[in-house]
Amino acid sequence: MSTKTTWRKVWRVIRWTVAMMFITSLIYIILCRWLMPPVTLTQAGDAFSYGMKRDYVSWDKISRNVKLAAIASEDQAFPDHGGFDWDAIDKSLHPKKKGKKTRIPPGGGASTITQQVAKNVFLWQGGSMTRYLRKVPETYFTQMIEWVWGKKRILEVYLNVVEMGPGIFGIEAASQKYFRKHAAALSRTEAAMIIACLPNPKRFSVKPMSRRVAWRYPQILQQMNNIEDDPDIQALLK
């Protein structure tokens, strides 16, 4: 068999594999438009060390305060961007010189809620050695869920799958754990406290309250006050 023939066969296998990966991922994305993911890699990984507490709830069973707190803390441009906050990315890559004021996203980075959902549901978290391998599929999944799911579904899934304590996934499990109530009944302060544990809920605990959460949640409350009259945010949170 000639080398040329061998490479043709290899290329055919690669094309078939990529096509199958695309088709299966698209089917899964479409299914998750209505169904919550059965398990994520993060949940599966934590289950061995911390167990897994979760209880998926629908959009109307999540307090408006939680939705507002998540946007205020993690991604204030969420209603407006197409999955990527290019302004925040540009500022993170080209910080202004010392002495000049610049607005830093409240969450401290340029990763949007949509990107976080892509990583949580379809990919994996952390890993300095593997994060570069994750960039291409993360971009793909981020764009696809923006197109297929829409903003409300993205925020709903985010608040159901994100880790909010060691082995505690989603706002309902967190609400029950920390405040012994359903997510629909969380006050503004309680919502801000839970969201303040992000992005490192294993290190920043809600109860007993870590110093970082105690410092962060009043800032989130202030940001909630600042953004809640925005028409795009009001339309999203209806």
ABEGO torsion letter per residue (X at the ends): XBAAAAAAAAAAAAAAAAAAAAAAAAAAAAAAAABBBABBAAAAAAAAAAEBBBBBBBAAABBAAAAAAAAAAABAAAAABAGBBAAAAAAAABBBBBGBBBBBBAAGBABBAAAAAAAAAABBBEGAAAAAAAAAAAAAAAAAAAAAAEAAAAAAAAAAABBAEBGBBEAAAAAAAAAGBBAAABBAAAAAAAAAAOABAAABBAOBBBAAAAAAAAAAAAAAAAAAABAAAAAAAX
